[in-house]
Amino acid sequence: MTAEDLGTKGEGKATCVCPFCDETVDAWAPWCKTCEVEVRLCVSCKEPLPADVAVCPGCGTACEE
């Protein structure tokens, strides 16, 4: 998956795609309003992280707990 698949920045509002339900989520929101799951973002590349990963699949940065 590429950054274009995961999120966009348009009209001054950053969004990403929930890795659990594929709905659009505001990048600043700590949770998905559709499935009510917390969405973690990589501290380095700011891409959403799948559940229970130790390393970001996009950039290889260690994930914070």
N, C-alpha and C positions, 0 to 999 in steps of 0.2 A: 504494500500500500504506500502511496506517495503522500506528501504533504497536501497536494491538491485533493486527494481522495478524503483526507481527514478533516480539513477545515479550510475556511476562507476568511478573508478580511475584506469586508465591503461596507460601504456607507459609514465608516468609522467604527464599526462594531465587529469585533473578532468573534468568530464562532468555530466550533469543532464538532465532530461527530462522536456521539456516545459509543464507546467500544462494546457496549452490552446490547443496545437496542437499535443502533444506527440512526437515531434521531438527532437533529441539530440541537446543539447546546451552546449557550453563551460561554465563551472561553473563560470569562471571569467567574462564572457560577461554579461552586464547589460540588454540585450535584446535577443529575439529569432529572428534569421535571417529569419526563414521561415514565421512566422506570424507577425513579427515586433511588438511584444508586449514586454513591459518591464517585465523581470522575477525577482521577489524579492526572496531573500534567507533568511531563518531564521538566525538571528544573533547567535543563540545558536547551532543548529544542522546542519546548512548550507543546509537544504533541500529546494527545491523550494516551494513557497507558492501559493496556489490558490488565485484568485482575491478576494479582499474585505473580507479578514479574519482578525480578531482582535487577534486571538491566533493561534499559529502554531499547526496544527493537529497532527504533529509527536511527539513534545516534550512538548507542552503546554506553551511555552514561549510567552509573549505578543509581538506582531508584531510592528515594528516601522513604522511610516507613511512616 
